[in-house]
Amino acid sequence: MVSKPKELLEELSHAGPHDVLRGNLALAGLPGVVFTPRSGLGLPAVAFGHGWLQPPGRYRGLLAHLASWGIVAAAPATQLGPLPSHRLLAADLRTALDVVTRVRLGPDAISVDRDRLGLAGHSTGGGSAVLAAASGGVRGVATFAAAQTLPSASAAAVRVTAPGLHLAADGDLVAPAGGNAESIAKAWGGPVQYRKVDKSTHLALTEGSHWSQRLLHGKPNHRTQVLVRALFTAFFLTHLTGTDKYRPLLETDVKRAGIEFSRDALPVAA
């Protein structure tokens, strides 16, 4: 029996069935964190790009949530200064995926399938995830409040053939949807969906307090965090594991996150 989207949203709003372990990517030569299920072979994995000035610890809840649903989640702690290189952060996201596929994760049997990889990010980390995805090799990209990068994330989006999910914050004064998440989504080369999250700001996905909030508009919002966790989890379970259970949630409007734009893929030039 197919579950209704509202039921799926409620299910994915809570932690999944797996105990979660936290590790340090620095042990493999890359500063950052990794969250994994306690065990599992051939797992999917996602590399997450942080926003401008935001340490990966501000996304701990999201990363742990993905891991509780069986998805290895890694976040590089690089390019944290006021003048980051988006290109280098994109490269570090690719490196993070390489690390989790080849390094032993945890004390028990944990392995990642290199054919089940995804990218995600917030703000300029979302734009960097798009840059990283443009070189291929991933099966899904999800962003929240994605911001343009140098080089342009919108220009890179044309070359991404993997499915994309782009969530914008309706009250975002830092990276307004029109020239950022929406522009990236409409340039996307593969199947894509763009949603706008109501009553949300640029920093809504972040957790805890941080000095950067004096510079950036917005603040953490628990309701937005829960909603994004559920939609990201549905997206990656669908596109990285092949399950269709959560597809109905991705195909319908949900409260506070209606579908603004969707397309199967850009037409291929003759």
N, C-alpha and C positions, 0 to 999 in steps of 0.2 A: 504494500500500500504506500503510495506516494505521500510524503508529509507536506503540509501546507507551508508556504514561505514564512508565515508568522511563527509556526512551530519550529522551523529550522533556525530562524533568527534567535529564538529563545534558547534553543539547544546550544548554538555556537556562542552565545553571549556568556556562557559559563565555561570554566576550565574543562579540558578534555579528560580522557581516561588515563593518561600517562603521568607518572611521577616525573618531575623535571629536575635535571642537573644543570649547573652553571659551570662553565669553564672559561679559561683565559686563552685567547688567540695568541697572546704574546709568547706563549710556550712554543709556538710554531713560527715565531719571527714576525708576527703582525700584531700590533697593539689592537686590543678589542676584546669583545666578549662573545661567547657562544652558549646557547641554551639548547639542550637536547632532551629527548625522552630518555628514561633510564636505560632502555634497551631497544633494539630493533635493527634489522638488517635491510639494506636497500631502501633506506628512508629518503624522502624528498628533503631538499634544503633550500633555504632562502637567505640571501645576503641583504642586509638592511643598511641604507645610507642615512645618516643623521642630518638634521637640519643645521643651518648656519649657527655656529657657536654652541650647539647642543651636544653634550656628551652622550654616548650610547646609554648610560644609566638612566636617562630620562625616558627611555622606551622599554624599560625592564618588563613592565606588565604585558606589553604587546609581544615581545620576544618570548617570554615564558608561556604566554597563551598559545602561540603557535606550536611551541615544543610540547605542550600538554595534549595537543591534537596530533602529535606524531611527526611534526615538521622541525627539522634542525634549523635554528635561526642564529645567524652570525652577524655581528655588527662591528666593523672596523672603528677604532678610536683614532682616526687620523684626520688631518686637515681640519683641525678644530679652531684654528686661529681666525682673526678677522679678515684675512685675505687668502682664503683657501683656493687650492687648485681643484676645480671640478673634474678636470680630466684625470688627475691623480687619484681623486676619491673614487672615480669610476673604475680605475685600474685596481684599486684596493678592494673594491667590491668583487671584482673578478678573482683576485687573489684569495679572498675569503672563501669563495666557492671552491677554489682549488684546494685550499687547506682542509676544508671539512670532508672533501672526497678522498684525500690521501692520508690524513693523519688519524690515528686511533682516537676515538672520542669516548671518554669515560671508562670506568673499570670493567664494564660488561660488554657484551657483543653489540656494538653500534657501528653501522656503516651507512654511507650515503651513496645513492645511485646517481652517477654523473649524468644520466639521462632524465633526471627528475629535479631540475634546478630552476630557481626563480630569483627575481630581484624585487626589492621594495625600497621605499624611502619616503622621507618627509622633507618638504621645503627644497633647498638645493640638493639635499640627499636624494630626493625623488628625481630631480633633473639629472643627477649623476647616475642614478639607476637606469634612466633612459639611455644615457650615453653608453653605459656598460652593455645594455641589451642590444645596441645597434650592431655589435660585432657577432651576434648570434649565440647559439648554444644554450639558451634558456627557454623555458616553456610557459612563462608567465611573468608579468610585471605589474605591481600594484603600488600606487602612490597616494599620499595624502598631502594636500596643499603644495603640490609640486611647484617649484620655482624655475624660471629660466636659468640657464647656465652659460658658461663660456668654455667651449663652443655651444651653440644653441641646442637646447633639448628638443625644441620643435623641429629643427632641421634633422636631428638624429632620429626622431620618432618615425619619419618616413621610411627608414630602413629597418624598423623593428617589425618582424612578421609574427612574433609571439602574441598571444592575447594580452590585452591591457585593461586594467581597471584603474580609473583615475577619480579620486574623490577630492572635491574642492570644499573649502569652508566659506559659507555665504558671507561671513563678516570679516573676511581676510583683508586687512589693510596693508599687509607686507607683500603678499604675492596674490593680488586679486585674480579671481578665476579667469576672467576674459583673456588676459595676455599670457597666462601661465598654464594651469591645468587644462582649461578648455582648448587652448591653442595646441597643446601637446596632443590631446585626445583627437582633435580633428585632423591632425597631421599623421596620425598613427597608421602604419602600413598594414598591420594585421587586424584581427577582430578586436574591437575596443568598446568600452562603455565608460561614460562620464556621468558622475552623480555630484550633486551639490548637497552638502550637509548643512541643515538649518541650525541656527543658533549656535554657530561655531566660529572660532577664530584661528589664526595662523598657528598658535601654540597649543591648541586644544588637545592634540595628541600627546604632548609631552606630559611628564609626571613629576610631581614634587616641585620644589622651588629652585631657582637658579638666577644668578646675577643678571643674565642676559634679558630677563623679563623687564628690566629697566629700559632696555633699548628697543625691544620688539613689542608690538601690540598683541594683546591677547594673554590668555592664561590657560592652564590645564583645565579640562572639562571632562568629568568622569563619564557622563552620558555619551559624549563623542568617542571617548576611548573604547567604551564597550561596543558601540556600534561599528567602529572601524575594525576592532578585533574580529568581530563576527563576520563582516564582509570580506576582510582579507583571508580569514580562515576558509570560508566557503570558496573563495576564488582559487586559493592554492590547492586545497584538497581536490577541487574539480579538475584543474589543469595540470597538476603535478602527479596526481595519483590515478586519474582516470575514472574516479567515481562520479556517478551522475546524481547521487543522493541530494547534493546541495545545489544543483543547478537551478531548481525552481526559485530559490532565493535570489540568485543572480539575474533572473529573467523578469523580475517584477519590481515595482516601486515598493519601498519600505518607508515607514514613518521616519521623517527627518532626512531621508536620503532618496529622493525620487530620481529616476533616470532622466537626465537632461538630453543625452545624445548617445546613440549606439550605432555601430556599423559592423558588418561581417568582416570586411577587409577592403583596402583600396584596390581598385581595378588594376590588373597587371597590364603594363604597356605592351602593345603589339610589337 
